[in-house]
Amino acid sequence: MLNKWFNENHSEEQLLENNQNQIWIKRDDLIHPIVSGNKWRKLKYVIENCLENKVAHIITNGGAYSNHSIAAACVCSLYNLKCTIIIRGEKPAIDHHYTLLLKAFRAELIYVSREIYKDKQKALTFVDYDENNCLVLPEGGANSLSKIGCAELIESLKNQYDAIFVASGTGTTALGMLHALNGKPLKTHLYIVPVLKNEEEIEQLCQGFSNFTVSKDAHLGGYAKTNAEVFETINMFLKKYGIMLDPIYTAKCYIAMQKKIEEEHMQNQKILMVHTGGQLGLFSDMMIQRWGKKI
């Protein structure tokens, strides 16, 4: 898909460590400052399909600090599509950086209770839309076209790796990557690091594929749960590599990767960690308070 805003060529592979193992990072966070990492890859062909079929309105949903929602709003703004975000929970008394960005991208924001949010069809009744020219995109951007975009991450790699680590929410990115890996004569093992308590769901999603492992308890207790090691990892990456990780996905992925290397006594391996973007998550009030304790 041709565009002037998103440059996948910027997603280079950088060598971080060359000691017991070679540790590389895939800089998908450099594709775009807002729609970075797997967010663009998941939306890429969805947007293209909307434009080809004259779909003028995208409705999606997410939590108050959803990177997917920000990405969808930004892309819709650039391509002149209407965007409606159904947000779980009450409207904040004071706008935070996520709501300000959503408003800047002209997204329509609809807040629903957590109970209503669980019933996606009921939540849709709060939106005024025309089914004939509207796409309802699931939370996190999970879509058959999204998997195609994520599979391209594997196609873009210039090196071959023994192991690849990627953080996972809905599993869409991991599934696309796994599909591409299984379609090649490679022995690359994909380590999927769920940041939600959905390990069993991810394993079921990947049934029929080979050469993958779903990490257990890497979420540290649940989505957006953190500990001191998360922020120590963020600080280390900034100081040593000049790369910003986020506390919800990529920092947890790095921690899980280091633990797996130690547990399996990996040596002389070429290992890649995918940077899926999402650094905006570091700047919520809650995360800043936790981060400040480690500075």
VOBA-1610 file (N, C-alpha, C; in pm, whole numbers, padded with zeros to 5 digits, always signed):
BEGIN
Met+00085-00120+00000Met+00000+00000+00000Met+00089+00125+00000Leu+00074+00208-00102Leu+00155+00328-00113Leu+00097+00439-00025Asn+00183+00510+00045Asn+00139+00621+00128Asn+00260+00710+00154Lys+00236+00826+00205Lys+00345+00920+00233Lys+00369+00940+00382Trp+00301+00860+00464Trp+00310+00882+00608Trp+00383+00770+00682Phe+00374+00647+00633Phe+00425+00532+00706Phe+00537+00465+00627Asn+00655+00462+00685Asn+00772+00410+00614Asn+00822+00284+00683Glu+00787+00170+00628Glu+00831+00042+00686Glu+00979+00018+00668Asn+01042+00090+00575Asn+01187+00077+00556Asn+01264+00130+00677His+01198+00214+00758His+01263+00264+00879His+01272+00156+00988Ser+01198+00049+00970Ser+01197-00058+01071Ser+01319-00148+01051Glu+01433-00099+01094Glu+01558-00172+01076Glu+01581-00271+01189Glu+01671-00364+01164Glu+01714-00460+01267Glu+01845-00410+01326Gln+01845-00387+01456Gln+01964-00334+01523Gln+02022-00439+01617Leu+02154-00453+01613Leu+02222-00544+01705Leu+02241-00475+01839Leu+02189-00538+01945Leu+02201-00482+02080Leu+02318-00543+02156Glu+02329-00674+02150Glu+02433-00745+02227Glu+02497-00852+02140Asn+02626-00871+02158Asn+02697-00976+02085Asn+02792-01046+02181Asn+02735-01116+02277Asn+02814-01184+02379Asn+02787-01334+02373Gln+02720-01385+02473Gln+02683-01527+02475Gln+02589-01560+02358Asn+02502-01465+02329Asn+02413-01473+02213Asn+02415-01339+02141Gln+02371-01340+02016Gln+02347-01214+01947Gln+02201-01175+01974Ile+02182-01057+02031Ile+02048-01007+02058Ile+02020-00889+01965Trp+01915-00902+01884Trp+01877-00799+01790Trp+01738-00745+01826Ile+01708-00626+01776Ile+01575-00569+01794Ile+01522-00520+01661Lys+01397-00549+01633Lys+01329-00505+01511Lys+01255-00377+01543Arg+01298-00265+01482Arg+01250-00133+01522Arg+01122-00094+01450Asp+01016-00172+01470Asp+00888-00136+01412Asp+00832-00007+01471Asp+00887+00035+01585Asp+00843+00160+01647Asp+00881+00282+01564Leu+00969+00264+01466Leu+01015+00377+01385Leu+00932+00398+01259Ile+00832+00313+01237Ile+00748+00327+01117Ile+00673+00460+01117His+00624+00500+01235His+00549+00625+01249His+00550+00664+01397Pro+00557+00792+01430Pro+00564+00832+01572Pro+00440+00800+01654Ile+00324+00790+01590Ile+00200+00760+01662Ile+00151+00620+01627Val+00139+00591+01498Val+00089+00461+01451Val+00211+00371+01431Ser+00274+00334+01539Ser+00402+00262+01529Ser+00382+00112+01547Gly+00485+00039+01507Gly+00489-00104+01533Gly+00378-00181+01467Asn+00324-00276+01543Asn+00221-00363+01486Asn+00089-00289+01462Lys+00074-00168+01515Lys-00052-00095+01494Lys-00070-00063+01346Trp+00036-00015+01281Trp+00027+00013+01138Trp+00011-00117+01059Arg+00086-00218+01094Arg+00078-00344+01020Arg-00063-00403+01027Lys-00130-00388+01141Lys-00265-00441+01155Lys-00369-00358+01079Leu-00343-00229+01065Leu-00441-00141+01001Leu-00419-00125+00851Lys-00299-00155+00806Lys-00257-00127+00668Lys-00357-00175+00563Tyr-00388-00304+00560Tyr-00475-00357+00457Tyr-00624-00338+00491Val-00652-00317+00617Val-00790-00284+00656Val-00829-00149+00594Ile-00739-00052+00606Ile-00765+00081+00550Ile-00771+00075+00397Glu-00678+00001+00339Glu-00677-00013+00194Glu-00809-00071+00143Asn-00860-00171+00212Asn-00987-00234+00175Asn-01103-00136+00191Cys-01098-00055+00295Cys-01203+00046+00315Cys-01205+00146+00201Leu-01088+00192+00162Leu-01080+00290+00054Leu-01129+00231-00078Glu-01092+00106-00105Glu-01132+00041-00230Glu-01283+00018-00236Asn-01344-00005-00119Asn-01487-00037-00115Asn-01573+00080-00066Lys-01512+00198-00065Lys-01583+00321-00029Lys-01648+00314+00108Val-01579+00250+00200Val-01622+00252+00341Val-01577+00384+00401Ala-01669+00460+00454Ala-01639+00595+00499Ala-01627+00609+00650His-01658+00502+00724His-01667+00513+00870His-01612+00386+00934Ile-01519+00403+01027Ile-01466+00290+01103Ile-01505+00307+01250Ile-01562+00202+01307Ile-01594+00200+01450Ile-01506+00095+01515Thr-01441+00132+01622Thr-01362+00034+01695Thr-01375+00064+01844Asn-01311-00013+01926Asn-01328+00004+02071Asn-01200-00029+02146Gly-01192+00019+02268Gly-01074-00007+02349Gly-01087+00058+02485Gly-00988+00034+02567Gly-00984+00095+02699Gly-00944+00241+02692Ala-00936+00305+02806Ala-00905+00447+02810Ala-00766+00479+02758Tyr-00676+00380+02765Tyr-00538+00400+02719Tyr-00503+00299+02609Ser-00589+00292+02510Ser-00571+00196+02401Ser-00484+00254+02290Asn-00370+00191+02264Asn-00284+00235+02154Asn-00350+00206+02019His-00427+00099+02014His-00500+00069+01890His-00598+00181+01856Ser-00669+00232+01956Ser-00765+00340+01931Ser-00695+00464+01877Ile-00582+00499+01936Ile-00505+00615+01889Ile-00462+00594+01745Ala-00412+00473+01715Ala-00365+00442+01580Ala-00479+00450+01479Ala-00593+00392+01515Ala-00709+00393+01425Ala-00755+00537+01398Ala-00760+00617+01503Ala-00803+00757+01487Ala-00706+00834+01398Cys-00578+00812+01417Cys-00476+00882+01337Cys-00486+00843+01190Val-00493+00713+01163Val-00500+00666+01024Val-00628+00714+00957Cys-00739+00707+01028Cys-00865+00755+00971Cys-00858+00904+00938Ser-00793+00980+01024Ser-00779+01123+01000Ser-00697+01148+00874Leu-00589+01075+00857Leu-00501+01093+00741Leu-00571+01056+00611Tyr-00658+00955+00617Tyr-00727+00908+00496Tyr-00871+00959+00486Asn-00902+01059+00570Asn-01034+01126+00563Asn-01151+01029+00583Leu-01137+00940+00678Leu-01246+00850+00716Leu-01298+00893+00854Lys-01426+00878+00874Lys-01482+00904+01007Lys-01441+00792+01101Cys-01407+00827+01223Cys-01365+00726+01321Cys-01443+00745+01451Thr-01503+00636+01497Thr-01573+00637+01626Thr-01507+00537+01718Ile-01475+00581+01837Ile-01412+00494+01937Ile-01509+00473+02053Ile-01546+00348+02076Ile-01626+00313+02194Ile-01527+00283+02306Ile-01533+00361+02411Ile-01433+00354+02519Ile-01493+00292+02644Arg-01422+00196+02700Arg-01466+00128+02822Arg-01446+00219+02943Gly-01556+00244+03015Gly-01545+00321+03139Gly-01601+00462+03126Glu-01595+00535+03236Glu-01651+00669+03241Glu-01559+00772+03175Lys-01621+00877+03126Lys-01545+00987+03068Lys-01462+01053+03177Pro-01332+01076+03153Pro-01248+01137+03257Pro-01287+01281+03283Ala-01275+01323+03406Ala-01308+01461+03441Ala-01213+01559+03373Ile-01087+01516+03359Ile-00986+01597+03291Ile-00923+01513+03180Asp-00915+01568+03061Asp-00855+01493+02950Asp-00710+01457+02978His-00673+01334+02945His-00533+01294+02951His-00477+01288+02810His-00352+01245+02795His-00287+01256+02664His-00354+01168+02559Tyr-00417+01059+02599Tyr-00484+00973+02501Tyr-00611+01042+02449Thr-00693+01094+02538Thr-00816+01159+02492Thr-00786+01285+02411Leu-00681+01356+02447Leu-00644+01476+02371Leu-00601+01439+02230Leu-00526+01331+02217Leu-00485+01285+02084Leu-00606+01240+02002Leu-00694+01165+02064Leu-00814+01119+01994Leu-00897+01237+01943Lys-00910+01340+02025Lys-00984+01458+01984Lys-00910+01535+01875Ala-00778+01538+01883Ala-00699+01606+01781Ala-00716+01539+01645Phe-00734+01407+01647Phe-00756+01333+01523Phe-00904+01330+01483Arg-00986+01408+01552Arg-01129+01426+01518Arg-01212+01299+01536Ala-01168+01211+01624Ala-01245+01089+01650Ala-01367+01120+01735Glu-01475+01049+01708Glu-01595+01058+01792Glu-01576+00962+01910Leu-01588+01013+02031Leu-01564+00931+02150Leu-01697+00902+02219Ile-01721+00772+02241Ile-01843+00730+02309Ile-01804+00643+02427Tyr-01837+00689+02546Tyr-01804+00617+02668Tyr-01921+00530+02712Val-01892+00405+02744Val-01996+00314+02793Val-01945+00245+02920Ser-02037+00198+03000Ser-01999+00129+03124Ser-01924+00000+03091Arg-01849-00050+03187Arg-01775-00174+03166Arg-01869-00291+03138Glu-01986-00288+03200Glu-02084-00395+03179Glu-02134-00393+03034Ile-02170-00275+02986Ile-02219-00263+02848Ile-02106-00295+02750Tyr-01987-00254+02782Tyr-01872-00275+02693Tyr-01850-00424+02663Lys-01878-00509+02760Lys-01860-00653+02740Lys-01951-00708+02630Asp-02067-00644+02613Asp-02162-00683+02508Asp-02141-00591+02388Lys-02058-00635+02294Lys-02018-00549+02183Lys-02137-00503+02100Gln-02237-00589+02080Gln-02355-00550+02002Gln-02435-00442+02075Lys-02446-00457+02204Lys-02519-00356+02283Lys-02445-00222+02279Ala-02313-00229+02289Ala-02233-00106+02286Ala-02251-00033+02153Leu-02269-00110+02045Leu-02287-00049+01912Leu-02416+00032+01902Thr-02513+00001+01986Thr-02640+00073+01979Thr-02624+00219+02022Phe-02511+00252+02082Phe-02485+00389+02125Phe-02425+00472+02011Val-02400+00408+01897Val-02336+00475+01783Val-02437+00493+01671Asp-02437+00612+01612Asp-02520+00639+01495Asp-02437+00609+01370Tyr-02473+00504+01296Tyr-02391+00468+01180Tyr-02476+00397+01075Asp-02425+00396+00952Asp-02488+00331+00839Asp-02413+00201+00809Glu-02478+00089+00825Glu-02413-00040+00806Glu-02358-00058+00665Asn-02410+00015+00569Asn-02371-00002+00429Asn-02234+00057+00398Asn-02188+00151+00476Asn-02057+00210+00448Asn-01973+00224+00574Cys-01986+00124+00661Cys-01916+00128+00789Cys-01848-00006+00817Leu-01731+00000+00876Leu-01660-00120+00920Leu-01649-00117+01072Val-01692-00225+01137Val-01673-00240+01281Val-01549-00324+01302Leu-01445-00263+01355Leu-01316-00329+01373Leu-01301-00370+01520Pro-01278-00499+01547Pro-01269-00546+01686Pro-01156-00480+01765Glu-01166-00489+01894Glu-01065-00435+01985Glu-00927-00490+01949Gly-00829-00401+01944Gly-00693-00444+01911Gly-00667-00457+01762Gly-00772-00439+01680Gly-00754-00446+01536Gly-00754-00587+01479Ala-00804-00685+01556Ala-00805-00825+01510Ala-00893-00839+01387Asn-00834-00883+01277Asn-00905-00892+01150Asn-00822-00981+01058Ser-00887-01051+00964Ser-00813-01138+00874Ser-00711-01060+00791Leu-00745-00937+00755Leu-00651-00853+00680Leu-00535-00807+00769Ser-00563-00793+00898Ser-00458-00751+00992Ser-00345-00854+00997Lys-00382-00982+00990Lys-00282-01089+00997Lys-00190-01085+00877Ile-00243-01044+00761Ile-00160-01034+00641Ile-00052-00927+00660Gly-00093-00814+00715Gly+00003-00708+00741Gly+00110-00749+00840Cys+00071-00824+00942Cys+00167-00869+01044Cys+00261-00975+00988Ala+00212-01056+00896Ala+00297-01157+00833Ala+00412-01092+00757Glu+00388-00971+00707Glu+00491-00900+00631Glu+00611-00863+00716Leu+00593-00860+00847Leu+00708-00833+00934Leu+00815-00938+00911Ile+00775-01064+00901Ile+00870-01173+00877Ile+00934-01157+00738Glu+00853-01121+00640Glu+00903-01104+00503Glu+01008-00994+00497Ser+00999-00896+00587Ser+01089-00781+00582Ser+01225-00806+00648Leu+01240-00917+00718Leu+01364-00942+00791Leu+01481-00967+00696Lys+01592-00902+00725Lys+01713-00918+00644Lys+01802-01030+00695Asn+01785-01065+00822Asn+01864-01172+00884Asn+01775-01291+00915Gln+01836-01407+00934Gln+01766-01524+00983Gln+01799-01542+01131Tyr+01696-01580+01208Tyr+01712-01589+01353Tyr+01675-01727+01404Asp+01741-01765+01512Asp+01705-01891+01578Asp+01577-01875+01657Ala+01556-01756+01713Ala+01438-01730+01796Ala+01392-01587+01777Ile+01261-01568+01779Ile+01201-01435+01775Ile+01103-01423+01891Phe+01111-01311+01963Phe+01020-01284+02075Phe+00930-01166+02039Val+00799-01181+02065Val+00706-01073+02038Val+00599-01069+02147Ala+00567-00949+02193Ala+00459-00932+02291Ala+00325-00952+02222Ser+00225-00995+02299Ser+00095-01028+02241Ser-00019-00977+02327Gly-00118-00915+02260Gly-00243-00877+02326Gly-00353-00971+02280Thr-00412-00938+02164Thr-00517-01025+02107Thr-00459-01147+02038Gly-00329-01143+02005Gly-00265-01254+01935Gly-00259-01236+01785Thr-00316-01128+01732Thr-00320-01105+01588Thr-00180-01095+01528Thr-00094-01017+01591Thr+00042-01000+01539Thr+00118-01132+01540Ala+00112-01202+01652Ala+00184-01329+01664Ala+00133-01431+01563Leu+00002-01434+01542Leu-00056-01530+01449Leu-00010-01501+01306Gly-00007-01374+01268Gly+00040-01338+01135Gly+00185-01376+01116Met+00268-01350+01217Met+00410-01385+01210Met+00429-01535+01203Leu+00351-01608+01282Leu+00363-01753+01286Leu+00323-01815+01151His+00221-01760+01092His+00177-01808+00960His+00290-01791+00858Ala+00358-01675+00862Ala+00467-01650+00769Ala+00587-01741+00797Leu+00618-01761+00924Leu+00732-01846+00960Leu+00708-01991+00920Asn+00587-02040+00942Asn+00556-02179+00909Asn+00550-02201+00757Gly+00540-02093+00682Gly+00537-02105+00537Gly+00674-02100+00474Lys+00777-02092+00558Lys+00914-02086+00508Lys+00994-02206+00561Pro+01099-02246+00489Pro+01185-02357+00535Pro+01283-02309+00641Leu+01228-02254+00749Leu+01311-02200+00857Leu+01290-02279+00985Lys+01390-02277+01071Lys+01377-02341+01201Lys+01357-02237+01312Thr+01323-02118+01271Thr+01303-02010+01368Thr+01189-02044+01463His+01215-02028+01592His+01113-02055+01695His+01056-01922+01740Leu+00922-01910+01738Leu+00856-01788+01782Leu+00812-01800+01926Tyr+00858-01708+02010Tyr+00816-01702+02150Tyr+00715-01589+02164Ile+00592-01625+02200Ile+00482-01531+02213Ile+00467-01494+02360Val+00468-01364+02390Val+00466-01317+02528Val+00335-01243+02556Pro+00231-01313+02605Pro+00103-01247+02633Pro+00115-01147+02748Val+00055-01030+02730Val+00054-00931+02837Val-00081-00928+02908Leu-00171-01015+02867Leu-00298-01038+02936Leu-00297-01180+02990Lys-00392-01209+03076Lys-00405-01346+03125Lys-00483-01430+03024Asn-00427-01443+02905Asn-00497-01515+02798Asn-00406-01615+02729Glu-00315-01676+02805Glu-00221-01771+02746Glu-00293-01888+02676Glu-00395-01942+02741Glu-00467-02055+02681Glu-00537-02013+02552Glu-00592-01894+02551Glu-00660-01843+02431Glu-00561-01828+02316Ile-00441-01778+02346Ile-00339-01762+02242Ile-00294-01898+02190Glu-00278-01994+02280Glu-00237-02128+02237Glu-00342-02191+02146Gln-00469-02173+02177Gln-00576-02225+02093Gln-00577-02154+01957Leu-00549-02025+01958Leu-00545-01947+01835Leu-00437-01998+01741Cys-00328-02048+01799Cys-00214-02092+01720Cys-00213-02242+01691Gln-00319-02310+01725Gln-00326-02453+01698Gln-00311-02480+01549Gly-00235-02585+01517Gly-00210-02620+01378Gly-00077-02569+01328Phe-00017-02477+01404Phe+00116-02426+01368Phe+00222-02496+01452Ser+00346-02482+01412Ser+00457-02544+01484Ser+00563-02439+01515Asn+00660-02480+01596Asn+00774-02396+01632Asn+00733-02267+01702Phe+00651-02280+01805Phe+00618-02164+01885Phe+00600-02205+02031Thr+00620-02108+02118Thr+00599-02126+02261Thr+00525-02004+02313Val+00422-02025+02395Val+00350-01916+02459Val+00403-01904+02602Ser+00463-01791+02633Ser+00520-01769+02766Ser+00411-01766+02872Lys+00444-01817+02989Lys+00348-01821+03100Lys+00380-01712+03203Asp+00276-01645+03249Asp+00285-01547+03358Asp+00377-01430+03328Ala+00405-01404+03200Ala+00489-01289+03165Ala+00414-01158+03183His+00281-01166+03199His+00198-01046+03217His+00214-00986+03356Leu+00280-01057+03445Leu+00309-01008+03582Leu+00182-00984+03663Gly+00077-01058+03633Gly-00045-01046+03711Gly-00163-00994+03633Gly-00140-00946+03510Gly-00250-00897+03429Gly-00210-00779+03344Tyr-00303-00733+03262Tyr-00276-00622+03172Tyr-00242-00496+03251Ala-00134-00430+03210Ala-00087-00305+03272Ala-00033-00324+03414Lys-00020-00451+03458Lys+00046-00476+03587Lys+00197-00465+03567Thr+00264-00407+03661Thr+00409-00387+03649Thr+00479-00421+03780Asn+00612-00421+03773Asn+00693-00432+03894Asn+00819-00350+03873Ala+00908-00352+03970Ala+01030-00270+03962Ala+01114-00306+03841Glu+01119-00433+03806Glu+01202-00479+03695Glu+01158-00417+03562Val+01030-00394+03547Val+00979-00333+03423Val+01042-00197+03401Phe+01041-00113+03504Phe+01092+00023+03489Phe+01245+00026+03492Glu+01306-00068+03559Glu+01452-00081+03551Glu+01494-00118+03410Thr+01414-00200+03344Thr+01442-00239+03205Thr+01425-00119+03113Ile+01320-00040+03133Ile+01298+00081+03053Ile+01415+00178+03069Asn+01458+00199+03192Asn+01571+00289+03218Asn+01699+00238+03155Met+01724+00108+03164Met+01844+00048+03105Met+01846+00067+02954Phe+01731+00045+02890Phe+01724+00059+02744Phe+01750+00203+02702Leu+01696+00299+02776Leu+01718+00438+02743Leu+01866+00475+02759Lys+01926+00432+02867Lys+02065+00466+02896Lys+02163+00396+02802Lys+02139+00267+02776Lys+02236+00186+02702Lys+02217+00193+02552Tyr+02090+00200+02507Tyr+02063+00193+02363Tyr+01994+00316+02306Gly+01943+00404+02393Gly+01870+00520+02344Gly+01736+00483+02284Ile+01681+00370+02327Ile+01554+00319+02276Ile+01451+00319+02389Met+01332+00371+02361Met+01227+00374+02463Met+01136+00252+02447Leu+01121+00178+02555Leu+01025+00068+02560Leu+00900+00118+02632Asp+00795+00038+02631Asp+00676+00072+02707Asp+00657-00031+02819Pro+00586+00005+02926Pro+00574-00085+03041Pro+00471-00195+03025Ile+00388-00189+02921Ile+00278-00284+02908Ile+00313-00399+02815Tyr+00389-00372+02709Tyr+00421-00474+02610Tyr+00571-00504+02602Thr+00648-00407+02552Thr+00787-00438+02511Thr+00881-00463+02628Ala+00865-00390+02738Ala+00952-00416+02853Ala+00928-00556+02908Lys+00802-00597+02912Lys+00768-00732+02958Lys+00822-00837+02861Cys+00820-00805+02732Cys+00873-00897+02632Cys+01023-00918+02652Tyr+01095-00809+02678Tyr+01239-00819+02699Tyr+01270-00902+02825Ile+01195-00877+02931Ile+01216-00953+03056Ile+01191-01101+03033Ala+01081-01133+02962Ala+01050-01274+02933Ala+01158-01338+02847Met+01212-01261+02753Met+01318-01312+02666Met+01444-01346+02748Gln+01483-01257+02835Gln+01602-01282+02916Gln+01584-01403+03008Lys+01464-01419+03062Lys+01438-01535+03148Lys+01442-01665+03068Lys+01388-01662+02947Lys+01388-01782+02864Lys+01530-01819+02821Ile+01611-01719+02790Ile+01751-01745+02755Ile+01823-01813+02870Glu+01795-01766+02992Glu+01859-01825+03111Glu+01806-01965+03140Glu+01674-01983+03131Glu+01613-02113+03161Glu+01658-02221+03063Glu+01668-02186+02937Glu+01702-02285+02835Glu+01851-02288+02803His+01928-02210+02880His+02075-02206+02863His+02113-02184+02717Met+02048-02085+02656Met+02075-02056+02516Met+02215-02001+02498Gln+02286-02054+02400Gln+02420-02007+02367Gln+02437-02007+02217Asn+02514-01909+02170Asn+02544-01897+02027Asn+02417-01892+01942Gln+02313-01826+01996Gln+02187-01812+01925Gln+02174-01669+01871Lys+02108-01657+01759Lys+02075-01527+01702Lys+01928-01501+01735Ile+01903-01403+01822Ile+01771-01383+01880Ile+01721-01242+01847Leu+01595-01233+01808Leu+01534-01106+01773Leu+01416-01076+01864Met+01410-00953+01914Met+01291-00905+01984Met+01224-00800+01897Val+01094-00812+01880Val+01019-00716+01798Val+00973-00599+01886His+01009-00478+01845His+00960-00359+01914His+00827-00320+01850Thr+00719-00346+01921Thr+00584-00324+01867Thr+00531-00183+01894Gly+00618-00092+01934Gly+00574+00045+01958Gly+00500+00059+02091Gly+00406+00153+02097Gly+00322+00168+02215Gly+00380+00251+02327Gln+00483+00333+02297Gln+00548+00407+02406Gln+00458+00508+02474Leu+00348+00545+02411Leu+00255+00639+02475Leu+00205+00586+02609Gly+00203+00452+02622Gly+00156+00392+02746Gly+00242+00424+02866Leu+00364+00473+02842Leu+00454+00507+02952Leu+00413+00637+03019Phe+00331+00717+02953Phe+00307+00853+03001Phe+00169+00875+03063Ser+00102+00767+03102Ser-00019+00784+03183Ser+00022+00825+03324Asp-00069+00888+03396Asp-00036+00934+03532Asp+00013+00818+03619Met-00055+00703+03607Met-00019+00588+03689Met+00121+00537+03657Met+00154+00527+03528Met+00285+00476+03489Met+00396+00575+03522Ile+00369+00703+03508Ile+00469+00804+03542Ile+00502+00797+03691Gln+00401+00778+03774Gln+00425+00767+03919Gln+00513+00646+03950Arg+00483+00533+03885Arg+00562+00411+03909Arg+00704+00427+03855Trp+00715+00489+03738Trp+00845+00510+03675Trp+00930+00604+03759Gly+00865+00708+03813Gly+00938+00808+03892Gly+01006+00749+04015Lys+00951+00641+04066Lys+01012+00576+04183Lys+01142+00505+04150Lys+01168+00484+04019Lys+01287+00411+03976Lys+01391+00502+03909Ile+01365+00632+03908Ile+01459+00728+03848Ile+01548+00787+03957
//
